[in-house]
Amino acid sequence: MSSQAIRQRCRNHEAREAVCRCPQCGESFCRECVTEHEARLLCAGCLKMLARAREATPAKAGVLRRLAPAAMTLAGIVIAWLVFFGAAEGLLTMAVRAERTAWRNH
C-alpha cells in the first residue's frame, strides 16, 4: 500500500489529515477538532456528551456533599458525648467504691 492510501482524513475537514482518533467514538479528527480532557483527546461531540452526563449526576452528589459536614459534626458531637459520659460514669463508680471503702474502714 502506498502512504497516500494509509493516511486518514479528519471527519469534519476532508482536506486535513487526521492526527488522532477519539477514544469515545473512534472517529479520526484533525488538531482543531479535538480537545484535551482528563489527559485524553476528545472530539467536540463526545466532550458535550460527557458534560451533559456530568451535569445530571452532580445533583445527587451535591446533596451528599452538602450533608457531609452536618453529618460529621453530628457524629463528632455524639462521640464527644459518649467519651464524656463514659468518663463521668467511671469517676462516679470510683467515687462510690471509695465511699464504700471509707465506710467499711470507719
N, CA, C and O atoms as a MOPAC input file, in Angstrom:
PM7 MOZYME 1SCF
protein

 N      0.83500 1    -1.18900 1     0.00000 1
 C      0.00000 1     0.00000 1     0.00000 1
 C      0.87100 1     1.24000 1     0.00000 1
 O      1.94000 1     1.27200 1     0.60800 1
 N      0.40300 1     2.23400 1    -0.67600 1
 C      1.14500 1     3.48400 1    -0.70100 1
 C      0.83300 1     4.28900 1     0.54900 1
 O     -0.16600 1     4.03400 1     1.22200 1
 N      1.68700 1     5.26500 1     0.86600 1
 C      1.46300 1     6.09000 1     2.04800 1
 C      0.21200 1     6.95100 1     1.88200 1
 O     -0.38600 1     7.34300 1     2.88400 1
 N     -0.20000 1     7.25600 1     0.66100 1
 C     -1.42600 1     8.02400 1     0.41700 1
 C     -2.64900 1     7.23400 1     0.86400 1
 O     -3.58200 1     7.81600 1     1.41600 1
 N     -2.66800 1     5.94700 1     0.64200 1
 C     -3.82700 1     5.13200 1     0.98400 1
 C     -3.94800 1     4.94200 1     2.49000 1
 O     -5.05200 1     4.76200 1     3.00200 1
 N     -2.82400 1     4.97900 1     3.20700 1
 C     -2.84300 1     4.74800 1     4.64800 1
 C     -3.31200 1     5.99100 1     5.39600 1
 O     -3.93100 1     5.86200 1     6.45200 1
 N     -3.04200 1     7.17200 1     4.89200 1
 C     -3.40600 1     8.40100 1     5.58700 1
 C     -4.91200 1     8.49900 1     5.78600 1
 O     -5.70300 1     8.16400 1     4.90400 1
 N     -5.27900 1     8.96700 1     6.96700 1
 C     -6.69800 1     9.18200 1     7.25400 1
 C     -6.98300 1    10.66700 1     7.26900 1
 O     -6.09800 1    11.48600 1     7.51500 1
 N     -8.20700 1    10.99400 1     7.00700 1
 C     -8.62900 1    12.38200 1     6.95200 1
 C     -9.55300 1    12.69000 1     8.11600 1
 O    -10.20200 1    11.80100 1     8.66700 1
 N     -9.60100 1    13.96500 1     8.48100 1
 C    -10.47000 1    14.43000 1     9.55800 1
 C    -11.92600 1    14.20400 1     9.17100 1
 O    -12.30800 1    14.41400 1     8.02000 1
 N    -12.71200 1    13.78600 1    10.10900 1
 C    -14.13000 1    13.54500 1     9.85600 1
 C    -14.85500 1    14.84300 1     9.48000 1
 O    -15.76100 1    14.82800 1     8.64800 1
 N    -14.46200 1    15.94900 1    10.08500 1
 C    -15.11200 1    17.23500 1     9.82800 1
 C    -14.48800 1    18.01500 1     8.67400 1
 O    -15.17600 1    18.79600 1     8.01800 1
 N    -13.20500 1    17.81700 1     8.41800 1
 C    -12.48100 1    18.55400 1     7.38100 1
 C    -11.78400 1    17.55400 1     6.46800 1
 O    -10.71000 1    17.06100 1     6.81100 1
 N    -12.35900 1    17.24800 1     5.33700 1
 C    -11.80400 1    16.24700 1     4.41600 1
 C    -10.42200 1    16.62900 1     3.88900 1
 O     -9.63100 1    15.75000 1     3.54500 1
 N    -10.12400 1    17.91100 1     3.82300 1
 C     -8.84100 1    18.34700 1     3.27800 1
 C     -7.70600 1    18.20200 1     4.28400 1
 O     -6.53700 1    18.27200 1     3.90400 1
 N     -8.02500 1    18.00200 1     5.54900 1
 C     -6.99500 1    17.93200 1     6.58900 1
 C     -6.71200 1    16.48800 1     6.98300 1
 O     -7.58600 1    15.62100 1     6.97800 1
 N     -5.44400 1    16.27500 1     7.32600 1
 C     -5.02600 1    14.95600 1     7.78000 1
 C     -5.40900 1    14.77800 1     9.24900 1
 O     -5.28000 1    15.70700 1    10.04600 1
 N     -5.87500 1    13.59900 1     9.59600 1
 C     -6.25200 1    13.30900 1    10.98400 1
 C     -4.99500 1    13.09000 1    11.81600 1
 O     -4.03700 1    12.46300 1    11.36300 1
 N     -5.01200 1    13.61100 1    13.03200 1
 C     -3.86100 1    13.43700 1    13.92300 1
 C     -4.16300 1    12.48000 1    15.06900 1
 O     -3.24800 1    11.94100 1    15.69200 1
 N     -5.42900 1    12.27300 1    15.34200 1
 C     -5.76200 1    11.33800 1    16.41900 1
 C     -7.15500 1    10.77100 1    16.21200 1
 O     -7.94000 1    11.24500 1    15.39100 1
 N     -7.42000 1     9.75100 1    16.98200 1
 C     -8.73100 1     9.10400 1    16.95500 1
 C     -9.36900 1     9.30800 1    18.32700 1
 O     -8.73400 1     9.05800 1    19.35200 1
 N    -10.60500 1     9.75600 1    18.34900 1
 C    -11.32000 1     9.98100 1    19.60400 1
 C    -11.53400 1     8.63600 1    20.30200 1
 O    -12.07100 1     7.71100 1    19.69200 1
 N    -11.12800 1     8.50800 1    21.55900 1
 C    -11.28800 1     7.22700 1    22.25500 1
 C    -12.74600 1     6.88200 1    22.54900 1
 O    -13.06400 1     5.71400 1    22.77200 1
 N    -13.62500 1     7.86100 1    22.55400 1
 C    -15.04000 1     7.60900 1    22.83200 1
 C    -15.76600 1     7.05400 1    21.61400 1
 O    -16.38900 1     5.99500 1    21.68500 1
 N    -15.68100 1     7.77700 1    20.48600 1
 C    -16.45800 1     7.39100 1    19.29800 1
 C    -15.63800 1     6.64400 1    18.26000 1
 O    -16.20700 1     5.98200 1    17.39200 1
 N    -14.31200 1     6.73500 1    18.32900 1
 C    -13.45800 1     6.01200 1    17.39400 1
 C    -13.24200 1     6.72000 1    16.06900 1
 O    -12.58700 1     6.15800 1    15.19100 1
 N    -13.75500 1     7.90900 1    15.88500 1
 C    -13.58700 1     8.66900 1    14.64900 1
 C    -12.24600 1     9.39900 1    14.66400 1
 O    -11.70200 1     9.70300 1    15.72500 1
 N    -11.71600 1     9.67800 1    13.45300 1
 C    -10.45000 1    10.38800 1    13.31500 1
 C    -10.71300 1    11.87500 1    13.12400 1
 O    -11.66900 1    12.27000 1    12.45600 1
 N     -9.82600 1    12.71400 1    13.73600 1
 C    -10.00600 1    14.16000 1    13.68800 1
 C     -8.67100 1    14.86200 1    13.53100 1
 O     -7.62100 1    14.30800 1    13.85700 1
 N     -8.72300 1    16.10200 1    13.02300 1
 C     -7.52400 1    16.93300 1    12.91200 1
 C     -7.27500 1    17.62500 1    14.25600 1
 O     -8.04600 1    17.45400 1    15.20000 1
 N     -6.20100 1    18.40000 1    14.33500 1
 C     -5.83000 1    19.05100 1    15.60300 1
 C     -6.86900 1    20.05000 1    16.07900 1
 O     -7.04800 1    20.22100 1    17.28400 1
 N     -7.54700 1    20.70100 1    15.17400 1
 C     -8.51800 1    21.71700 1    15.55200 1
 C     -9.83600 1    21.12000 1    16.04400 1
 O    -10.62800 1    21.81500 1    16.68000 1
 N    -10.07300 1    19.86600 1    15.76000 1
 C    -11.36100 1    19.24800 1    16.10500 1
 C    -11.33200 1    18.46500 1    17.41000 1
 O    -12.35400 1    17.91000 1    17.81300 1
 N    -10.19300 1    18.40900 1    18.07500 1
 C    -10.10600 1    17.66500 1    19.33100 1
 C     -9.69000 1    18.60000 1    20.45900 1
 O     -9.04700 1    19.62600 1    20.23500 1
 N    -10.06700 1    18.22500 1    21.66500 1
 C     -9.72600 1    18.98900 1    22.86200 1
 C     -9.21800 1    18.02100 1    23.91600 1
 O     -9.73300 1    16.91200 1    24.05500 1
 N     -8.20900 1    18.44700 1    24.65400 1
 C     -7.69200 1    17.60400 1    25.72700 1
 C     -8.62500 1    17.68800 1    26.92800 1
 O     -8.96800 1    18.77900 1    27.38400 1
 N     -9.02700 1    16.54000 1    27.43100 1
 C     -9.90900 1    16.46300 1    28.59200 1
 C     -9.48700 1    15.26600 1    29.42100 1
 O     -9.55500 1    14.12600 1    28.96100 1
 N     -9.04700 1    15.53000 1    30.65700 1
 C     -8.59500 1    14.48100 1    31.57800 1
 C     -7.56100 1    13.57200 1    30.91100 1
 O     -7.69000 1    12.34800 1    30.91700 1
 N     -6.53300 1    14.20300 1    30.33500 1
 C     -5.39900 1    13.51900 1    29.71700 1
 C     -5.78800 1    12.69800 1    28.48800 1
 O     -5.05400 1    11.78500 1    28.11000 1
 N     -6.91400 1    12.99800 1    27.86000 1
 C     -7.32600 1    12.33500 1    26.61600 1
 C     -7.74900 1    13.39600 1    25.61100 1
 O     -8.22700 1    14.46400 1    25.99200 1
 N     -7.57400 1    13.10600 1    24.34400 1
 C     -8.04800 1    13.99300 1    23.28500 1
 C     -9.41900 1    13.52200 1    22.83800 1
 O     -9.56100 1    12.41100 1    22.32600 1
 N    -10.44300 1    14.37100 1    23.02900 1
 C    -11.81500 1    14.02200 1    22.67900 1
 C    -12.34800 1    14.97400 1    21.61900 1
 O    -11.94700 1    16.13600 1    21.55400 1
 N    -13.26100 1    14.46600 1    20.78100 1
 C    -13.91300 1    15.32900 1    19.80100 1
 C    -14.99300 1    16.15800 1    20.50200 1
 O    -15.36600 1    15.86800 1    21.63900 1
 N    -15.48600 1    17.17900 1    19.82200 1
 C    -16.46100 1    18.09600 1    20.42000 1
 C    -17.75100 1    17.37100 1    20.80600 1
 O    -18.32300 1    17.64800 1    21.86000 1
 N    -18.20500 1    16.45800 1    19.97400 1
 C    -19.44700 1    15.72500 1    20.26500 1
 C    -19.34800 1    14.87800 1    21.52800 1
 O    -20.25600 1    14.88200 1    22.36000 1
 N    -18.26100 1    14.16800 1    21.66300 1
 C    -18.07600 1    13.33100 1    22.85800 1
 C    -17.86400 1    14.18600 1    24.09700 1
 O    -18.31000 1    13.82900 1    25.18800 1
 N    -17.18600 1    15.31100 1    23.93300 1
 C    -16.97800 1    16.22000 1    25.06000 1
 C    -18.31000 1    16.78300 1    25.55200 1
 O    -18.51500 1    16.92600 1    26.75700 1
 N    -19.21300 1    17.10100 1    24.62700 1
 C    -20.54900 1    17.58300 1    25.00200 1
 C    -21.33800 1    16.50000 1    25.72800 1
 O    -22.02600 1    16.78700 1    26.70800 1
 N    -21.24400 1    15.25300 1    25.25300 1
 C    -21.95900 1    14.15400 1    25.92200 1
 C    -21.44200 1    13.95800 1    27.33800 1
 O    -22.23000 1    13.73100 1    28.25600 1
 N    -20.13100 1    14.04000 1    27.53000 1
 C    -19.56600 1    13.90500 1    28.87700 1
 C    -20.01800 1    15.04300 1    29.77800 1
 O    -20.30800 1    14.82600 1    30.95400 1
 N    -20.08000 1    16.25700 1    29.23500 1
 C    -20.51700 1    17.40900 1    30.02600 1
 C    -21.97200 1    17.25100 1    30.44700 1
 O    -22.32400 1    17.55800 1    31.58600 1
 N    -22.81900 1    16.77600 1    29.53900 1
 C    -24.23300 1    16.55700 1    29.89000 1
 C    -24.37400 1    15.46500 1    30.94700 1
 O    -25.19000 1    15.58400 1    31.86100 1
 N    -23.59200 1    14.42000 1    30.82500 1
 C    -23.65000 1    13.33100 1    31.80800 1
 C    -23.20300 1    13.81300 1    33.17700 1
 O    -23.75900 1    13.40200 1    34.19500 1
 N    -22.20000 1    14.68400 1    33.20800 1
 C    -21.72600 1    15.21100 1    34.49200 1
 C    -22.70700 1    16.18800 1    35.09700 1
 O    -22.80700 1    16.28400 1    36.32100 1
 N    -23.43700 1    16.91600 1    34.26600 1
 C    -24.43100 1    17.85000 1    34.78700 1
 C    -25.58100 1    17.10000 1    35.44500 1
 O    -26.17500 1    17.59900 1    36.40100 1
 N    -25.89900 1    15.92400 1    34.95500 1
 C    -27.01500 1    15.14500 1    35.50000 1
 C    -26.64100 1    14.47300 1    36.81600 1
 O    -27.49500 1    14.35800 1    37.69600 1
 N    -25.41200 1    14.02800 1    36.98200 1
 C    -25.02700 1    13.29300 1    38.18300 1
 C    -24.72800 1    14.15500 1    39.40200 1
 O    -24.97100 1    13.68500 1    40.51400 1
 N    -24.21700 1    15.38400 1    39.28100 1
 C    -23.88700 1    16.12700 1    40.49300 1
 C    -25.08000 1    16.46900 1    41.37100 1
 O    -24.88400 1    16.83700 1    42.53000 1
 N    -26.29100 1    16.36700 1    40.88100 1
 C    -27.44800 1    16.66800 1    41.72700 1
 C    -27.47200 1    15.72800 1    42.92900 1
 O    -27.71100 1    16.16300 1    44.05600 1
 N    -27.22900 1    14.46600 1    42.69400 1
 C    -27.19200 1    13.50300 1    43.79700 1
 C    -25.95400 1    13.70100 1    44.65200 1
 O    -26.03200 1    13.69500 1    45.88100 1
 N    -24.82300 1    13.87500 1    44.00700 1
 C    -23.57600 1    14.05100 1    44.74600 1
 C    -23.57500 1    15.38300 1    45.49300 1
 O    -22.97900 1    15.48300 1    46.56600 1
 N    -24.22700 1    16.40000 1    44.94900 1
 C    -24.27400 1    17.71000 1    45.59300 1
 C    -24.99900 1    17.66900 1    46.91800 1
 O    -24.58500 1    18.32600 1    47.87300 1
 N    -26.07900 1    16.90400 1    46.99100 1
 C    -26.82100 1    16.76800 1    48.24300 1
 C    -25.94600 1    16.09900 1    49.28700 1
 O    -25.91300 1    16.52300 1    50.44200 1
 N    -25.23700 1    15.05600 1    48.88100 1
 C    -24.35500 1    14.36400 1    49.82800 1
 C    -23.22300 1    15.27000 1    50.28600 1
 O    -22.83400 1    15.23600 1    51.45400 1
 N    -22.68800 1    16.08500 1    49.37000 1
 C    -21.61000 1    16.99300 1    49.75200 1
 C    -22.09800 1    18.05300 1    50.72200 1
 O    -21.35300 1    18.47100 1    51.60800 1
 N    -23.34300 1    18.49400 1    50.56600 1
 C    -23.87100 1    19.49900 1    51.48800 1
 C    -24.20300 1    18.88400 1    52.84000 1
 O    -24.09800 1    19.56000 1    53.86400 1
 N    -24.59800 1    17.62200 1    52.86500 1
 C    -24.96000 1    16.97000 1    54.12400 1
 C    -23.74700 1    16.41600 1    54.86800 1
 O    -23.82000 1    16.19500 1    56.07700 1
 N    -22.65700 1    16.19100 1    54.18600 1
 C    -21.47700 1    15.59200 1    54.81800 1
 C    -20.95800 1    16.40100 1    56.00000 1
 O    -20.70200 1    15.80500 1    57.04700 1
 N    -20.78600 1    17.72000 1    55.90600 1
 C    -20.29400 1    18.46400 1    57.07700 1
 C    -21.24800 1    18.37900 1    58.26900 1
 O    -20.80400 1    18.26600 1    59.41100 1
 N    -22.54500 1    18.43200 1    58.01000 1
 C    -23.50700 1    18.33400 1    59.10800 1
 C    -23.44900 1    16.95200 1    59.74900 1
 O    -23.51400 1    16.82700 1    60.97200 1
 N    -23.32800 1    15.92000 1    58.92500 1
 C    -23.24800 1    14.56200 1    59.45400 1
 C    -21.96600 1    14.36300 1    60.25600 1
 O    -21.97900 1    13.70800 1    61.29800 1
 N    -20.86700 1    14.92200 1    59.77700 1
 C    -19.60500 1    14.80100 1    60.50900 1
 C    -19.66700 1    15.56000 1    61.83300 1
 O    -19.14900 1    15.08900 1    62.84600 1
 N    -20.29600 1    16.72500 1    61.82500 1
 C    -20.45200 1    17.49300 1    63.06500 1
 C    -21.29100 1    16.72200 1    64.07000 1
 O    -20.93800 1    16.62800 1    65.24500 1
 N    -22.39400 1    16.17500 1    63.60500 1
 C    -23.25800 1    15.38300 1    64.48000 1
 C    -22.51900 1    14.16100 1    65.02400 1
 O    -22.63000 1    13.84200 1    66.20800 1
 N    -21.77200 1    13.48600 1    64.17100 1
 C    -21.00100 1    12.32300 1    64.62100 1
 C    -19.95700 1    12.73900 1    65.66500 1
 O    -19.74500 1    12.02300 1    66.64300 1
 N    -19.30900 1    13.88400 1    65.46500 1
 C    -18.33600 1    14.37300 1    66.44100 1
 C    -18.97400 1    14.67700 1    67.78500 1
 O    -18.41000 1    14.36900 1    68.83500 1
 N    -20.15800 1    15.28800 1    67.74600 1
 C    -20.86400 1    15.60000 1    68.99700 1
 C    -21.25400 1    14.31800 1    69.72400 1
 O    -21.10200 1    14.22400 1    70.94200 1
 N    -21.75100 1    13.34100 1    68.99100 1
 C    -22.14500 1    12.06200 1    69.61600 1
 C    -20.93100 1    11.36100 1    70.21400 1
 O    -21.00400 1    10.83700 1    71.32500 1
 N    -19.83000 1    11.34700 1    69.49500 1
 C    -18.61400 1    10.69100 1    70.01600 1
 C    -18.10300 1    11.42200 1    71.25400 1
 O    -17.71300 1    10.78600 1    72.23200 1
 N    -18.10200 1    12.75400 1    71.21700 1
 C    -17.65700 1    13.51900 1    72.39200 1
 C    -18.56700 1    13.24600 1    73.58100 1
 O    -18.08500 1    13.07800 1    74.70100 1
 N    -19.86800 1    13.20200 1    73.35400 1
 C    -20.81600 1    12.91400 1    74.42900 1
 C    -20.54100 1    11.53300 1    75.02300 1
 O    -20.53000 1    11.37100 1    76.24300 1
 N    -20.31900 1    10.53500 1    74.15900 1
 C    -20.03600 1     9.18500 1    74.65600 1
 C    -18.75200 1     9.15300 1    75.48300 1
 O    -18.70000 1     8.48600 1    76.51600 1
 N    -17.72200 1     9.86400 1    75.04000 1
 C    -16.45900 1     9.88000 1    75.78600 1
 C    -16.65700 1    10.52500 1    77.14700 1
 O    -16.22900 1     9.97600 1    78.16300 1
 N    -17.30700 1    11.69300 1    77.17600 1
 C    -17.51200 1    12.37400 1    78.45500 1
 C    -18.47300 1    11.59400 1    79.35500 1
 O    -18.28000 1    11.55300 1    80.57000 1
 N    -19.48500 1    10.98600 1    78.78500 1
 C    -20.41100 1    10.17800 1    79.58100 1
 C    -19.67900 1     9.00200 1    80.21000 1
 O    -19.84800 1     8.71000 1    81.39400 1
 N    -18.86000 1     8.33000 1    79.39700 1
 C    -18.08000 1     7.20100 1    79.93600 1
 C    -17.11600 1     7.63800 1    81.01900 1
 O    -16.96300 1     6.94500 1    82.02500 1
 N    -16.46100 1     8.77800 1    80.83100 1
 C    -15.53100 1     9.27900 1    81.84400 1
 C    -16.27600 1     9.62400 1    83.12900 1
 O    -15.80100 1     9.31300 1    84.22100 1
 N    -17.42800 1    10.25800 1    83.01000 1
 C    -18.21400 1    10.62900 1    84.19800 1
 C    -18.69600 1     9.37600 1    84.92200 1
 O    -18.63400 1     9.30300 1    86.15000 1
 N    -19.17200 1     8.40100 1    84.17500 1
 C    -19.61300 1     7.14500 1    84.80400 1
 C    -18.45400 1     6.47300 1    85.53800 1
 O    -18.62900 1     5.94600 1    86.63700 1
 N    -17.28300 1     6.49300 1    84.93100 1
 C    -16.10600 1     5.90900 1    85.57900 1
 C    -15.74700 1     6.64200 1    86.85700 1
 O    -15.44200 1     6.00800 1    87.86600 1
 N    -15.77800 1     7.96700 1    86.83200 1
 C    -15.48500 1     8.75200 1    88.02800 1
 C    -16.51800 1     8.50600 1    89.12000 1
 O    -16.16100 1     8.37500 1    90.29100 1
 N    -17.79700 1     8.44100 1    88.74600 1
 C    -18.84300 1     8.16600 1    89.74400 1
 C    -18.67200 1     6.78200 1    90.35600 1
 O    -18.84800 1     6.60600 1    91.56200 1
 N    -18.33300 1     5.81100 1    89.53400 1
 C    -18.12100 1     4.45200 1    90.04400 1
 C    -16.94100 1     4.43400 1    91.01200 1
 O    -17.00400 1     3.79600 1    92.06300 1
 N    -15.87300 1     5.13100 1    90.65600 1
 C    -14.71200 1     5.18500 1    91.55300 1
 C    -15.05800 1     5.89700 1    92.84800 1
 O    -14.59300 1     5.48800 1    93.91200 1
 N    -15.86200 1     6.95300 1    92.79000 1
 C    -16.24700 1     7.69000 1    93.99700 1
 C    -17.11900 1     6.82900 1    94.89100 1
 O    -16.94500 1     6.83400 1    96.11000 1
 N    -18.05000 1     6.09300 1    94.31500 1
 C    -18.92200 1     5.22000 1    95.11400 1
 C    -18.10000 1     4.13200 1    95.78500 1
 O    -18.31300 1     3.83300 1    96.96000 1
 N    -17.16500 1     3.53800 1    95.05700 1
 C    -16.32800 1     2.49200 1    95.64700 1
 C    -15.45600 1     3.06200 1    96.76600 1
 O    -15.28100 1     2.42300 1    97.80300 1
 N    -14.92100 1     4.24100 1    96.56100 1
 C    -14.08700 1     4.86700 1    97.59900 1
 C    -14.92000 1     5.17400 1    98.83100 1
 O    -14.44800 1     5.01000 1    99.95600 1
 N    -16.17000 1     5.62400 1    98.62900 1
 C    -17.04800 1     5.94000 1    99.75900 1
 C    -17.38200 1     4.65400 1   100.53100 1
 O    -17.36700 1     4.63900 1   101.76200 1
 N    -17.68100 1     3.58300 1    99.79700 1
 C    -17.99800 1     2.29800 1   100.46400 1
 C    -16.79500 1     1.81900 1   101.26300 1
 O    -16.93900 1     1.33500 1   102.38500 1
 N    -15.61600 1     1.95500 1   100.68300 1
 C    -14.41400 1     1.51500 1   101.38700 1
 C    -14.18300 1     2.37100 1   102.62000 1
 O    -13.75200 1     1.84800 1   103.64800 1
 N    -14.44900 1     3.64600 1   102.55600 1
 C    -14.26700 1     4.54000 1   103.69100 1
 C    -15.25800 1     4.18200 1   104.80400 1
 O    -14.89000 1     4.20800 1   105.97800 1
 N    -16.49800 1     3.85200 1   104.46200 1
 C    -17.48700 1     3.48100 1   105.46700 1
 C    -17.14300 1     2.17700 1   106.13700 1
 O    -17.38400 1     1.99900 1   107.33100 1
 N    -16.57100 1     1.25100 1   105.36300 1
 C    -16.19900 1    -0.04100 1   105.93600 1
 C    -15.03500 1     0.10600 1   106.92100 1
 O    -14.98200 1    -0.59000 1   107.93500 1
 N    -14.13300 1     0.98500 1   106.62700 1
 C    -12.95400 1     1.15800 1   107.46900 1
 C    -13.24400 1     1.99300 1   108.71100 1
 O    -12.45300 1     1.99400 1   109.65400 1
 N    -14.35200 1     2.69100 1   108.71900 1
 C    -14.69800 1     3.51700 1   109.88400 1
 C    -15.27100 1     2.69000 1   110.94600 1
 O    -15.62400 1     3.20500 1   112.00700 1

